Amino acid sequence: RLGAVLDRLVALACRPIPVRPDPARIRPMDNPRRIGCPDRLRALGWAPATPLDRTLAEILDYWREQPDV
């Protein structure tokens, strides 16, 4: 769930970040639920090499190093 990824990213931040959905950006035609299954990728020998929390922390670190964007 994208909201769960956002929650993890906010938890890694150094300060509180308010999250407010913008109803104008939510499309009514969107399928509210999508479930993926990595079984076919794993059958080909794929496995995640980097944990999600580490990836999110690296993204945060990257943006923290950028001059005011």
Buried (B, 14 or more C-beta within 10 A) or exposed (E): EEEEEEEBBBEEEEEEEEEEEEEEEEEEEEEEEEEEEEEEEEEEEEEEEEEEEEBBBEEBEEEEEEEEE
